[in-house]
Amino acid sequence: MLTDQLGNSTDTFSQYKDRVATLSSNFELGLFFFLLRKSLIWIILFFLIAFSCAYFYLRYTPQVFQSKTVLQVNSENEASKVLNVQNVYENQDDIAKSIELLRSKVFFTKTLSSLPLRVTYFVEGTFRNNEHYKVSAYAVDADVMSPAVYGIRMNIYFKNESEGEINYSLSGRNRSYKFRSGEWLKTPEANFKITISNFPELQNQQSSVKENTFYFIVNDFDILANEYFSRLNVHLLNDAAKTIEISFQDNNATKTADVVSAMANQFKDYDVKKKGERAEKILSFLDEQLGIVAERLRNAETSIYSFKKDNKISDSKGMGDAGSLRLNSLEDELIALELKENVLNEVEKSVNEKKDIDTYQLISLLTGGEFQTVLSSQIGSLQNLLKNKENLLYEVTPTSEKIKSIEFQIGVQKKLLMESIHSIKDQLIVRKENLEKKIKELEGQFYSLPSEEIEYSRLQRLFAINEKFYNLLLDKRTEYSISQAGNVSQHEVLDKAMIPNVPVSPQKTIVVITGFLIALLLSILLTFLRYITYNEINSVNELNKLTNASISVLGIVPKYKKDIPVSQLLVDKNPKSLIAEAFRSIRTNLQFISNEPGPKIAAVTSTISGEGKTFVAINLAGIIAYSGKKVIVIDLDMRKPKIHLGFGVENIKGVSTLLIGKDSLDECIQHSTFENLDFITAGPIPPNPSELIISKKMADMIEFLKTKYDFIMLDTPPVGLVTDGIAVIHKVDYPLYIFRAEYSKRTFIQNVDRLYNENNIKKIALVLNGVDIDRKSYGYNYGYGYGYGYGYGHGYGYYDDRISKQKKKSFFKKLFS
């Protein structure tokens, strides 16, 4: 028995694999929709659960809002354009640098510090907390003395419009303090001034939600920036138009618009402030140089005046003018080199001491484009590395490997920059030495001239050089002053940040569609799994397909919708019912198996108990008796007899007592209420039913009954469980094998194949019992035409003319029937 079970399990598993392998070619759409209808309760449950989950998700998930603004970066200086002077700020407005500035945590922290986020106010709900940004009915000023209070939830309770209490937990200890509105409350960690501005609103909120739900948090802006930074998004919108989009997400809609607007305003203010600081530092440098040169100029004027007064010289006599001009030119070059050297010294000092001076502007003072190009590139790389280090310090510790790596790069870049500066200074020194040498040579040529004239020419030359240098510095200062006067932010907000009305998450449409698709997918998956694992027989077409049409299908028996009576005999209740017509059809089709004259014997069997063989045997015998023939039904299923139940008699005597000689045949034959229909029950269950069925007395009894009856109906044991009835089935005229729709397994066909092929029972015919004809209206064609060409119209169950005229069931009743 265990071997048979293992064999059946293996066959079933192989059948599932075969069905999956041949799914695309042998897909039965009708069966799929039939199983879909059978799974309707589960499908409805899936959709109810999916939409319920969607509803609760939308109801209790915190909403996320997003606001955004579009900023256009512009670098034009109106004052510089009007006066046609150099715009000294133009190289600072690079779009990539602007984006990195907006993305930096330092800038974001400054932005948050400009908003009322020092203290955030909350109301605790049943499932989620709501932030009262700018709408709180009370205000808190905090003077923090210990950073431990940052980020701590502080519950607040209001007794009346002027008094209340706060409590919080710090270092595992609960602390509680009473306060008065508008007065400072001193605690070891911080001082608080709580002002109640709208006590009726507080009372209204406390009555609508549970009590003691108000609390506030004192924030550190660096910590707050780290928390909010992931919600900020800055990206380039259009490179040609130099537009940047700034967006921010938060649970509070008003806060998102305020943060984005503050970012744009802070960027404009930062631009003006940084440019102003640069200009002030450059102007300070120029003023310092002007003071030095002005002092030289005054000394030169005083020296000329004193010399002319002492030597009574009114003017130069014109001697040595050409040499004087040459010396003046060389002195100009020497002064220019000294200016470059001074600027290089300032750059070197700024780099070494890390002063916040704009080295780009110092470089612009250098004459000679090759120096400016080299140093500008190296200083730009150094500044980028410093900026990256500042950003990393918000994410990692100063001792991390990333910081060590970038510090190493900064050191290398500084070393390269200092070497470049030293190299340029060395070149300047060489050029200065050459100029000084030439100046001395020219001065030697004047030794032959009178000493007064030579000295006077030298003084005039120094005065001219200092005057020219002074005028050059004065022109530069004027240009910076004009640019500073036009230093207003040219950045424009093209798309102003608005307070969003619709959240970006969760999105109602997407959540509902997702829930619908999940429910639909689960429904299809459930139906598909049931389709793959479906192993029941449902239609004549399936029988023909599974047997390769080698075994005839004698007919079908419609499913009886009502409770079958104990007698199981239905054809006598209403001879015009659909079930009666089905059995008439089977009776008619029997002649195609054997149409020879004389009494006939039919044996009804099945694979297992419960497939309806006794029901078919009794009603088929009844419909044959209804045609006027004498019929007797014999119960040979002595292990599980049922004929006596069908006719409502006791099972005291019958086949078992008859075959052992205890009772005579006449004593065992019983008459039913139906004319021409007799029956013999199985009798008490014997210990050896197999031996009794194949005994000679059994054969003699059948031969004797053939002389008294026109038709003998044998109800044999199920051949799938025992082999008692195979010998009897082999000898009868009409061997009938019963299958029950939605009950019999497809593997049961193998038993029929064995009877047909191995036992050589070629006359065996099939009957499909319990077919629900009404399901044809749902598109699953069961193939009610069969074998011998007989079919049924629409209808089911125990119908007569009156019932068939009743109203059809509604769609929903059909759906749930």
C-alpha positions in Angstrom: 0.0 0.0 0.0 2.9 2.4 0.9 4.5 1.6 -2.5 1.2 2.4 -4.3 0.9 5.7 -2.4 4.5 6.7 -3.3 3.8 5.7 -6.9 0.7 7.8 -7.0 2.6 10.8 -5.5 5.3 10.4 -8.1 2.7 10.2 -10.9 1.0 13.3 -9.6 4.2 15.3 -9.4 5.2 14.2 -12.9 1.8 15.3 -14.1 2.3 18.8 -12.6 5.7 19.0 -14.3 4.3 18.0 -17.6 1.5 20.5 -17.3 4.0 23.3 -16.6 6.1 22.2 -19.6 3.2 22.2 -22.0 1.4 25.2 -20.6 1.8 27.4 -23.6 0.5 24.8 -26.0 -2.2 23.1 -23.9 -3.5 26.0 -21.9 -7.2 25.6 -21.1 -8.7 29.0 -20.9 -12.1 27.7 -19.9 -10.6 25.7 -17.0 -8.6 28.8 -15.9 -11.8 30.9 -15.8 -13.6 28.1 -14.0 -10.9 28.0 -11.3 -10.9 31.9 -11.2 -14.6 31.7 -10.4 -14.0 29.1 -7.7 -11.4 31.3 -6.2 -13.7 34.3 -6.1 -14.0 34.5 -2.3 -10.2 34.6 -2.1 -9.9 37.2 -4.8 -12.4 39.4 -3.1 -10.5 38.9 0.1 -7.2 39.8 -1.6 -8.7 43.1 -2.9 -10.3 43.9 0.4 -7.0 43.4 2.2 -5.0 45.3 -0.5 -7.4 48.3 -0.4 -7.5 48.2 3.4 -3.7 48.3 3.6 -3.7 51.1 1.1 -6.2 53.1 3.1 -4.3 52.6 6.4 -1.0 53.4 4.7 -2.4 56.6 3.3 -4.1 57.4 6.6 -1.2 56.9 9.0 2.0 57.3 7.0 3.5 60.8 7.5 3.0 62.9 4.4 6.1 64.3 2.7 5.8 67.6 0.9 8.3 69.1 -1.6 8.9 72.7 -2.5 11.3 74.0 -5.1 12.7 77.2 -6.6 14.7 78.0 -9.8 17.6 80.3 -9.4 19.5 82.0 -12.3 23.1 82.8 -11.7 24.2 86.2 -13.2 27.6 88.0 -12.9 27.1 91.4 -14.6 28.2 94.5 -12.7 26.1 97.5 -13.8 28.5 100.1 -12.5 31.4 98.5 -14.3 29.4 98.5 -17.6 28.4 102.1 -17.3 31.9 103.5 -16.5 33.6 101.0 -18.8 36.0 99.7 -16.1 37.1 96.1 -15.3 34.6 94.0 -13.4 36.8 92.5 -10.8 34.2 89.9 -9.7 33.4 88.1 -12.9 35.6 85.1 -12.4 33.8 84.2 -9.2 30.4 83.4 -10.7 31.2 79.9 -12.0 28.0 77.8 -12.2 29.7 74.7 -10.9 31.1 76.5 -7.9 27.7 78.0 -7.1 26.1 74.5 -7.1 28.8 73.2 -4.8 28.3 76.1 -2.5 24.5 75.5 -2.3 25.2 71.8 -1.6 27.7 72.4 1.2 26.6 71.7 4.7 28.2 74.9 6.0 26.0 77.0 3.7 22.9 74.8 4.6 23.6 75.3 8.3 23.7 79.1 7.8 20.4 78.9 6.0 18.7 76.9 8.7 20.0 79.3 11.3 18.1 82.1 9.6 14.7 80.3 10.1 12.7 79.9 13.3 14.0 76.4 13.9 15.9 76.9 17.1 12.9 75.4 18.9 10.5 73.0 17.1 7.0 72.4 18.4 5.1 69.1 18.1 1.7 67.6 19.0 1.7 63.9 19.5 -1.1 62.0 17.8 -2.3 58.4 18.2 -0.2 57.1 15.2 2.0 60.0 14.2 3.3 63.3 15.4 2.5 66.7 13.8 5.0 69.6 13.8 3.5 73.0 14.5 5.9 75.1 12.4 5.0 78.8 12.8 1.5 78.0 14.1 2.3 77.0 17.7 0.1 78.6 20.4 3.1 79.1 22.6 6.7 80.2 22.1 9.9 79.1 23.8 13.2 81.1 24.1 16.1 78.9 25.2 19.4 80.0 26.6 21.4 76.7 26.4 24.2 76.2 28.9 24.7 72.4 28.4 24.7 70.8 24.9 23.1 67.7 26.4 19.6 69.3 26.1 19.9 69.5 22.3 17.5 67.1 20.6 15.8 66.1 23.9 12.0 65.8 23.9 10.6 68.2 26.5 6.9 67.6 27.4 4.9 70.6 28.3 1.6 70.8 30.1 -0.6 73.8 30.5 -2.6 74.4 33.7 -4.1 77.7 32.7 -3.2 80.7 30.5 -0.3 81.7 32.7 1.1 78.6 34.3 2.3 75.2 33.2 4.9 72.5 33.7 7.7 71.0 31.6 9.4 67.6 32.1 12.1 65.7 30.3 14.5 62.9 30.8 18.3 63.5 30.8 21.0 60.9 31.7 18.3 58.5 32.9 16.8 61.0 35.3 13.3 62.6 35.0 13.3 66.3 35.6 10.2 68.4 36.1 9.9 72.2 36.4 6.9 74.6 36.8 6.9 77.8 34.8 5.0 81.0 34.4 4.2 82.5 31.1 6.7 85.2 30.0 9.1 84.6 32.8 12.5 82.9 32.6 12.8 79.4 34.1 16.3 78.5 35.2 17.4 74.9 35.0 20.9 73.4 35.4 21.1 72.8 31.6 19.3 75.8 30.1 17.1 78.8 30.8 13.7 78.8 29.2 11.2 81.6 28.7 7.8 80.1 27.7 5.1 82.5 26.5 1.6 81.3 26.1 0.0 83.3 23.2 -3.2 81.4 22.6 -4.5 79.4 25.5 -8.0 78.7 24.0 -6.3 77.1 21.0 -4.3 74.9 23.3 -7.4 73.9 25.2 -9.1 73.1 21.9 -6.3 70.9 20.7 -6.1 69.1 24.0 -9.8 68.3 23.8 -9.6 67.0 20.3 -6.7 64.7 20.9 -5.4 62.8 24.0 -4.1 64.9 26.8 -0.5 65.8 27.5 0.5 65.6 23.8 2.5 68.8 23.5 6.3 68.8 23.4 9.1 70.8 22.0 12.8 70.2 21.0 15.7 72.6 21.3 17.9 72.1 18.2 21.6 72.6 17.5 21.8 73.8 13.9 24.7 71.6 13.0 22.9 68.5 14.1 19.7 69.8 12.5 21.6 70.3 9.2 22.9 66.8 9.3 19.3 65.5 9.8 17.8 67.7 7.0 20.7 67.5 4.5 19.5 64.3 2.9 16.2 66.0 2.0 17.9 68.8 0.1 18.5 68.5 -3.6 20.4 71.0 -5.7 21.0 70.3 -9.4 21.8 72.1 -12.6 18.6 72.8 -14.6 20.1 74.4 -17.7 23.8 75.0 -18.3 23.3 77.5 -21.1 20.8 79.6 -19.1 22.8 79.1 -15.8 19.7 78.0 -13.9 19.8 75.9 -10.7 16.9 74.1 -9.2 16.7 73.9 -5.4 14.2 71.5 -3.8 13.6 70.4 -0.2 11.3 67.7 1.3 9.7 67.6 4.8 6.6 66.6 6.6 5.6 70.2 7.0 4.5 72.0 3.8 5.2 75.5 5.0 8.7 74.6 6.2 9.7 73.2 2.8 8.8 76.5 1.1 10.6 78.5 3.8 13.8 76.5 3.6 13.9 76.7 -0.2 13.2 80.5 -0.2 15.8 81.0 2.5 18.4 79.0 0.4 17.8 81.4 -2.5 18.0 84.5 -0.4 21.0 83.3 1.6 22.8 82.6 -1.7 22.1 86.1 -3.0 23.2 87.7 0.4 26.2 85.4 0.6 27.3 86.5 -2.9 27.1 90.2 -2.0 28.8 89.7 1.3 31.7 87.7 0.0 32.3 90.0 -2.9 32.2 93.0 -0.5 34.7 91.3 1.8 37.0 90.6 -1.1 36.8 94.2 -2.3 37.5 95.5 1.2 40.6 93.4 1.6 41.9 94.4 -1.8 41.2 98.0 -1.2 42.9 97.8 2.1 46.0 96.3 0.4 45.9 99.1 -2.2 45.5 101.8 0.5 48.5 100.4 2.3 50.6 100.5 -0.9 49.3 104.0 -1.7 50.5 105.2 1.8 53.9 103.8 1.2 54.3 105.3 -2.3 52.7 108.7 -1.1 55.4 108.9 1.6 58.1 108.3 -1.0 56.6 110.9 -3.2 56.5 113.5 -0.4 60.1 112.7 0.4 61.1 113.1 -3.2 59.3 116.5 -3.5 61.0 117.7 -0.3 64.4 116.6 -1.5 64.0 118.4 -4.9 62.8 121.6 -3.1 65.7 121.5 -0.7 68.2 120.8 -3.4 67.0 123.6 -5.6 66.9 126.0 -2.7 70.4 125.1 -1.5 72.0 125.2 -4.9 69.9 128.1 -6.2 68.8 126.1 -9.3 65.6 127.1 -11.0 65.5 124.2 -13.5 67.7 121.6 -15.2 69.9 122.8 -17.9 68.9 119.9 -20.1 72.1 118.0 -19.9 71.8 114.3 -19.8 68.1 114.3 -20.6 68.4 111.2 -22.8 70.2 109.2 -20.1 67.7 110.5 -17.6 64.8 109.2 -19.6 66.6 105.8 -19.9 67.1 105.7 -16.2 63.5 106.6 -15.6 62.4 103.7 -17.7 64.6 101.3 -15.9 63.4 102.6 -12.6 59.8 102.1 -13.7 60.5 98.4 -14.4 62.3 98.0 -11.1 59.2 99.5 -9.2 56.9 97.2 -11.1 59.0 94.2 -10.1 58.9 95.3 -6.5 55.1 95.5 -6.7 54.9 91.9 -8.0 57.3 90.8 -5.3 55.1 92.4 -2.7 52.0 90.7 -4.0 53.7 87.4 -4.1 54.8 87.9 -0.5 51.1 88.6 0.4 50.0 85.4 -1.4 52.7 83.4 0.4 51.7 84.9 3.7 48.0 84.1 3.1 48.7 80.5 2.2 51.0 79.9 5.2 48.8 81.7 7.7 45.5 80.5 6.2 44.1 84.0 6.1 40.7 84.6 4.5 42.1 86.8 1.7 41.1 86.5 -1.9 44.3 85.5 -3.5 42.6 85.7 -7.0 42.4 89.4 -6.6 46.0 89.7 -5.5 47.1 87.8 -8.6 45.1 90.1 -10.8 47.4 92.9 -9.7 50.4 91.1 -11.2 51.5 92.3 -14.6 52.6 89.5 -16.8 49.9 86.9 -17.6 52.1 83.9 -17.3 52.4 84.3 -13.5 48.7 84.9 -13.0 47.7 81.8 -15.0 50.1 79.5 -13.2 49.3 80.7 -9.7 45.5 81.0 -10.3 45.3 77.3 -11.3 47.3 76.1 -8.3 45.4 78.3 -5.8 42.1 77.2 -7.2 43.1 73.5 -6.7 44.1 74.3 -3.1 40.9 76.1 -2.3 38.8 73.1 -3.7 40.7 70.7 -1.5 40.1 72.9 1.5 36.4 73.1 0.7 36.2 69.3 0.3 37.9 68.9 3.7 35.3 71.1 5.4 32.5 69.1 3.9 34.0 65.8 5.0 34.4 67.0 8.5 30.6 67.0 8.8 30.5 63.3 7.8 33.6 61.7 9.4 35.9 62.3 12.3 39.1 64.4 12.0 41.2 61.3 12.5 39.6 59.3 9.7 41.5 57.9 6.7 39.6 60.2 4.3 40.7 63.3 6.3 44.3 62.1 6.4 44.2 61.5 2.7 42.8 64.9 1.8 45.3 66.6 4.2 48.1 64.9 2.4 46.8 66.2 -0.9 46.5 69.7 0.6 50.1 69.5 1.9 51.3 68.5 -1.6 49.3 71.3 -3.3 50.7 73.8 -0.8 54.2 72.6 -1.5 53.7 72.9 -5.2 52.3 76.4 -4.8 55.1 77.6 -2.6 57.7 76.2 -5.0 56.0 78.1 -7.8 56.0 81.3 -5.8 59.7 80.9 -4.8 60.5 80.1 -8.5 58.7 83.3 -9.6 60.4 85.3 -6.9 63.8 84.0 -7.9 63.1 85.1 -11.5 62.0 88.6 -10.2 65.2 88.8 -8.1 67.4 88.0 -11.1 65.5 90.6 -13.2 65.9 93.2 -10.4 69.6 92.5 -10.2 69.9 93.0 -13.9 68.0 96.3 -13.8 70.0 97.6 -10.9 73.2 96.7 -12.8 72.1 98.6 -15.9 71.0 101.6 -13.7 74.5 101.7 -12.1 76.0 101.7 -15.6 73.9 104.6 -16.7 74.6 106.5 -13.5 78.4 106.0 -14.1 78.1 107.8 -17.3 77.0 110.9 -15.4 80.1 111.1 -13.2 81.7 113.4 -15.7 78.8 115.8 -15.3 78.7 118.4 -12.5 77.6 116.8 -9.3 74.7 119.3 -8.8 73.2 118.5 -12.1 73.5 114.7 -11.6 71.9 114.9 -8.2 69.1 117.1 -9.4 68.4 114.7 -12.3 68.4 111.7 -9.9 65.9 113.5 -7.6 63.6 114.3 -10.5 63.8 110.7 -11.7 62.8 109.3 -8.3 59.9 111.8 -8.1 58.6 110.8 -11.6 58.9 107.1 -10.8 57.0 107.5 -7.5 54.4 109.7 -9.1 53.7 107.2 -11.8 53.5 104.3 -9.4 51.2 106.4 -7.2 48.9 107.2 -10.1 48.8 103.4 -11.1 47.7 102.4 -7.6 45.2 105.2 -7.5 43.7 104.0 -10.8 43.4 100.5 -9.5 41.8 101.7 -6.3 39.3 103.7 -8.3 38.3 100.7 -10.4 37.7 98.6 -7.3 35.7 101.3 -5.7 33.5 101.6 -8.8 33.0 97.8 -8.9 32.2 97.8 -5.2 29.5 100.5 -5.7 27.8 98.3 -8.3 28.2 95.2 -6.0 24.6 94.1 -5.8 23.4 90.5 -6.4 22.5 89.9 -10.0 21.1 86.4 -9.2 17.4 86.1 -10.0 14.7 83.8 -8.7 12.8 82.6 -11.8 10.4 80.3 -10.0 9.4 81.3 -6.5 8.9 78.6 -3.9 5.3 77.9 -3.2 3.7 76.1 -0.2 2.7 72.7 -1.7 -0.8 71.4 -1.3 -0.3 67.9 -2.5 2.3 65.6 -0.9 4.9 63.8 -3.0 4.7 60.8 -0.7 2.6 58.8 -0.2 0.9 59.5 -3.6 -2.7 58.4 -3.3 -3.0 57.3 -6.9 0.2 55.2 -6.9 -0.7 53.6 -3.6 -4.2 52.6 -4.8 -2.9 51.3 -8.1 -0.1 49.4 -6.4 -2.6 47.8 -4.0 -4.9 46.9 -7.0 -2.0 45.4 -8.9 -0.8 43.4 -5.9 -4.3 42.0 -5.3 -4.7 41.3 -9.1 -1.3 39.6 -9.1 -2.1 37.5 -6.1 -5.4 36.5 -7.6 -3.8 35.5 -10.9 -1.1 33.7 -9.1 -3.5 31.8 -6.9 -5.6 30.8 -9.9 -2.5 29.8 -11.8 -1.3 27.6 -8.9 -4.7 26.0 -8.7 -4.6 25.5 -12.4 -1.1 23.9 -12.3 -2.1 21.7 -9.4 -5.6 21.0 -10.6 -6.0 17.2 -10.9 -9.8 16.7 -11.0 -11.8 15.5 -14.0 -14.6 17.9 -15.0 -15.8 17.2 -18.6 -16.3 14.6 -21.2 -13.7 16.4 -23.3 -11.1 15.8 -20.5 -12.0 12.1 -20.4 -11.6 11.8 -24.2 -8.3 13.7 -24.0 -6.9 11.6 -21.2 -7.9 8.3 -22.7 -6.9 9.5 -26.2 -10.5 8.7 -27.2 -9.8 5.0 -27.1 -12.6 4.3 -24.5 -16.1 5.3 -25.2 -17.9 7.8 -22.9 -21.4 6.5 -22.4 -22.9 9.7 -21.0 -23.0 12.1 -18.2 -25.2 12.5 -15.1 -26.0 16.1 -14.2 -25.3 17.3 -10.7 -28.3 17.2 -8.4 -28.5 20.6 -6.7 -30.7 19.5 -3.8 -29.9 16.9 -1.1 -30.1 13.4 -2.6 -32.7 11.4 -0.6 -31.7 8.3 1.3 -33.2 6.0 -1.3 -30.9 7.6 -4.0 -33.6 6.7 -6.5 -34.6 9.9 -8.3 -35.9 8.8 -11.7 -39.2 7.7 -10.2 -39.9 11.1 -8.6 -40.1 13.0 -11.8 -39.6 11.0 -15.0 -39.3 14.2 -17.0 -36.4 15.6 -15.1 -33.0 16.3 -16.6 -31.5 13.5 -14.5 -34.1 11.0 -15.8 -33.3 12.1 -19.4 -29.6 11.6 -18.7 -30.1 8.0 -17.6 -32.4 7.4 -20.6 -29.6 8.6 -22.8 -27.2 6.2 -21.1 -29.8 3.4 -21.4 -30.1 4.1 -25.1 -26.3 4.2 -25.6 -25.9 0.8 -24.1 -27.2 -0.8 -27.3 -24.1 0.5 -29.1 -22.0 -1.7 -26.8 -24.1 -4.8 -27.2 -27.4 -5.1 -29.1 -27.8 -8.9 -29.1 -31.1 -10.3 -28.0 -31.5 -11.9 -24.5 -30.9 -10.9 -21.0 -28.1 -8.5 -20.3 -25.7 -8.0 -17.4 -24.2 -4.7 -16.4 -21.4 -4.1 -13.8 -20.9 -0.7 -12.3 -17.5 0.1 -10.7 -15.3 3.1 -9.9 -11.8 3.9 -8.6 -12.6 4.8 -5.0 -15.7 5.2 -2.9 -17.8 8.3 -3.2 -17.8 8.6 -7.0 -21.5 7.7 -7.2 -21.4 4.1 -8.7 -24.3 3.0 -6.4 -26.3 6.1 -7.3 -25.8 5.4 -11.0 -26.5 1.7 -10.6 -29.8 2.2 -8.8 -31.1 5.0 -11.1 -29.9 3.3 -14.3 -31.7 0.1 -13.2 -34.8 2.2 -12.4 -34.9 3.9 -15.8 -34.5 0.5 -17.5 -37.3 -0.9 -15.4 -39.4 2.1 -16.3 -39.2 0.9 -19.9 -41.0 -2.3 -18.9 -38.1 -4.7 -18.5 -37.6 -6.8 -15.3 -34.4 -5.6 -13.6 -32.6 -6.8 -10.5 -29.8 -4.9 -8.7 -27.2 -7.0 -6.9 -24.9 -5.4 -4.3 -21.5 -7.1 -4.7 -19.6 -4.4 -2.7 -19.6 -6.6 0.4 -17.0 -4.5 2.2 -19.0 -1.3 2.1 -22.6 -2.2 1.1 -25.0 0.6 0.2 -27.8 -0.9 -1.8 -29.9 -1.6 1.3 -29.6 2.1 2.2 -30.7 3.1 -1.2 -33.9 1.1 -0.9 -34.4 1.7 2.8 -34.2 -2.0 4.0 -32.1 -3.9 6.5 -28.9 -5.7 5.4 -29.6 -8.9 7.4 -29.4 -11.3 4.5 -28.1 -11.0 1.0 -25.3 -12.1 -1.3 -22.9 -13.1 1.4 -25.5 -15.4 3.1 -26.7 -16.6 -0.2 -23.3 -17.7 -1.5 -22.5 -19.6 1.7 -25.8 -21.4 1.5 -27.4 -19.9 4.6 -30.3 -18.4 2.7 -32.0 -19.3 -0.6 -32.2 -17.0 -3.6 -35.9 -16.4 -3.2 -35.4 -15.3 0.4 -32.7 -12.8 -0.6 -34.6 -11.2 -3.5 -36.5 -8.1 -2.4 -39.0 -6.0 -4.3 -38.8 -2.2 -4.5 -41.7 0.2 -4.7 -40.8 0.7 -8.3 -42.5 -1.7 -10.7 -40.3 -4.4 -12.3 -37.3 -3.4 -10.0 -36.0 -6.0 -7.5 -32.7 -6.0 -5.6 -30.4 -8.2 -3.5 -28.5 -6.6 -0.7 -24.9 -7.5 0.1 -25.7 -9.1 3.4 -23.5 -9.2 6.5 -19.9 -8.3 5.8 -18.0 -11.6 5.3 -14.3 -12.2 6.0 -13.6 -13.4 2.4 -15.6 -11.3 0.0 -13.1 -11.9 -2.9 -13.4 -15.7 -2.7 -17.2 -15.4 -2.6 -17.4 -13.2 -5.7 -15.3 -15.5 -7.8 -16.9 -18.7 -6.5 -18.9 -21.1 -8.7 -22.1 -20.3 -6.7 -21.8 -16.7 -7.8 -21.7 -17.8 -11.5 -24.6 -20.2 -11.0 -26.6 -17.5 -9.3 -26.1 -15.1 -12.2 -27.1 -17.7 -14.7 -30.2 -18.5 -12.8 -31.2 -14.8 -12.5 -30.8 -14.5 -16.3 -33.7 -16.8 -16.7 -36.0 -14.7 -14.5 -34.8 -11.1 -15.4 -34.2 -9.1 -18.5 -31.4 -7.0 -17.0 -29.0 -7.6 -14.1 -27.2 -4.6 -12.5 -24.2 -5.5 -10.5 -22.8 -2.9 -8.0 -19.1 -4.1 -7.7 -16.4 -2.9 -5.4 -14.1 0.0 -6.5 -11.3 -1.5 -8.5 -8.9 1.2 -7.4 -9.0 -0.1 -3.8 -9.6 -3.9 -4.3 -9.6 -6.3 -7.2 -12.7 -8.2 -6.2 -14.9 -7.1 -9.1 -12.5 -7.4 -12.0 -13.4 -11.0 -12.7 -17.1 -10.1 -12.7 -16.6 -7.1 -14.9 -14.7 -9.2 -17.4 -17.8 -11.4 -17.9 -20.6 -8.8 -18.1 -22.2 -7.3 -21.3 -21.9 -3.7 -20.1 -18.9 -2.9 -17.9 -19.5 0.7 -16.7 -16.8 2.8 -15.1 -18.0 5.8 -13.1 -16.1 9.1 -12.6 -17.4 12.0 -10.6 -16.8 15.6 -11.8 -14.7 17.8 -9.5 -13.9 14.7 -7.4 -12.3 12.0 -9.4 -8.6 12.5 -10.1 -7.1 12.5 -13.5 -4.7 9.7 -12.4 -7.8 7.5 -12.0 -7.7 7.1 -15.8 -4.8 4.8 -15.4 -7.1 2.2 -13.7 -9.4 2.3 -16.8 -6.4 1.9 -19.1 -5.3 -1.2 -17.1 -8.7 -2.7 -17.4 -8.8 -2.0 -21.1 -5.3 -3.1 -22.0 -4.1 -5.5 -19.3 -7.4 -7.2 -18.4 -8.6 -7.0 -22.0 -12.0 -5.5 -21.1 -12.6 -3.9 -24.5 -16.3 -3.1 -23.9 -15.7 -0.9 -20.9 -17.5 2.5 -21.1 -17.3 5.6 -19.0 -20.0 7.6 -17.3 -19.2 11.1 -15.8 -21.4 11.7 -12.8 -22.1 15.0 -11.0 -21.5 17.4 -13.8 -22.6 21.0 -13.1 -24.1 22.0 -16.4 -24.8 25.5 -15.2 -21.1 26.3 -15.4 -21.2 26.2 -19.2 -22.7 29.7 -19.0 -19.4 30.9 -17.5 -17.5 29.9 -20.6 -16.1 26.5 -19.5 -17.4 24.2 -22.2 -17.6 20.7 -20.6 -18.4 19.0 -23.9 -21.9 17.7 -23.2 -22.1 16.2 -26.6 -20.2 12.9 -26.4 -19.4 9.5 -27.9 -22.7 8.5 -29.3 -24.1 11.9 -30.3 -26.6 12.5 -27.5 -26.5 15.9 -25.8 -28.5 18.0 -23.4 -30.0 21.5 -23.5 -29.4 24.1 -20.9 -30.6 23.2 -17.4 -29.5 21.3 -14.4 -30.7 19.5 -11.4 -34.2 18.2 -10.8 -36.1 20.1 -13.4 -39.6 19.8 -14.7 -41.6 22.2 -17.0 -42.8 24.4 -14.1 -39.4 24.8 -12.6 -37.7 25.5 -16.0 -40.1 28.4 -16.4 -38.9 30.2 -13.2 -36.8 33.3 -13.4 -33.2 32.9 -14.0 -30.8 33.7 -11.2 -29.2 37.1 -11.0 -25.6 37.6 -11.9 -24.4 37.9 -8.3 -26.3 34.8 -7.3 -24.7 33.0 -10.2 -21.3 34.4 -9.1 -21.6 33.1 -5.5 -23.5 29.9 -6.2 
